[in-house]
Amino acid sequence: MKHPIEKAAEIAGSEKALADWLGVTKAAVWQWKQQGRKTPIAHCSVIEAKTHCAVTRRDLRPDDWHLIWPELAQQSTAEEAAHD
């Protein structure tokens, strides 16, 4: 399975292009792909918007997205109830 940062970089055109979108270095983007590292919260919404939701905040922060953005958890529950 491809890391969400790799997918975002492909959409941006490269890791350098993704870094430019975010105003960070290419090295910072590379570090976010390493095991035990997480994409900083401040960049997750930007990545989600710039990739037109192809890479979501949930993808970038799978272990704690619901704590950071509780409105997404509420939205997810409402969507699940609508499909039942």
TAPEGI-V459888 format. One record per residue. PHI is phi in degrees with one decimal (NA if undefined). D_FIRST is the distance of its C-alpha to the first C-alpha in Angstrom with 2 decimals. Layout:
BEGIN
PHI | D_FIRST
PHI | D_FIRST
END
This chain:
BEGIN
NA | 0.00
-75.2 | 3.78
-66.4 | 6.50
-57.3 | 9.05
-67.9 | 11.65
-63.0 | 10.27
-63.3 | 10.22
-63.1 | 13.64
-64.6 | 14.89
-61.8 | 14.30
-65.6 | 16.25
-69.9 | 18.82
118.9 | 19.22
-178.8 | 18.31
-63.2 | 17.81
-64.2 | 21.61
-65.0 | 21.91
-62.6 | 19.64
-59.2 | 21.82
-62.7 | 24.86
-53.7 | 23.88
-95.9 | 23.73
71.5 | 26.67
-125.9 | 24.95
-85.1 | 24.51
-61.1 | 21.70
-62.5 | 21.73
-63.5 | 21.13
-60.9 | 17.99
-60.2 | 16.77
-62.6 | 17.74
-64.3 | 15.72
-83.3 | 12.46
-76.5 | 14.09
-55.7 | 13.70
87.9 | 16.35
-99.0 | 16.77
-128.5 | 16.56
-68.1 | 17.20
-57.1 | 20.93
-52.6 | 22.02
-59.5 | 24.30
-95.6 | 21.61
-63.4 | 19.28
-64.6 | 21.72
-65.6 | 22.31
-61.8 | 18.70
-58.5 | 18.56
-68.0 | 21.87
-67.1 | 21.32
-95.3 | 18.14
54.0 | 20.10
67.6 | 17.75
-69.2 | 14.69
-125.5 | 13.40
-100.4 | 15.35
-60.2 | 16.95
-63.8 | 15.26
-63.1 | 11.76
-75.2 | 13.32
-130.8 | 15.31
-62.4 | 13.84
-88.6 | 16.50
-137.8 | 19.52
-55.3 | 19.32
-69.1 | 21.90
-83.9 | 24.28
-79.4 | 24.11
-123.4 | 24.32
-61.2 | 26.14
-64.4 | 27.01
-70.2 | 23.44
-66.3 | 23.70
-64.9 | 27.06
-62.6 | 25.80
-63.4 | 23.01
-63.7 | 25.73
-64.5 | 28.04
-66.5 | 25.59
-64.8 | 24.90
-65.8 | 28.68
-68.8 | 29.32
-87.0 | 27.17
-81.8 | 29.00
END
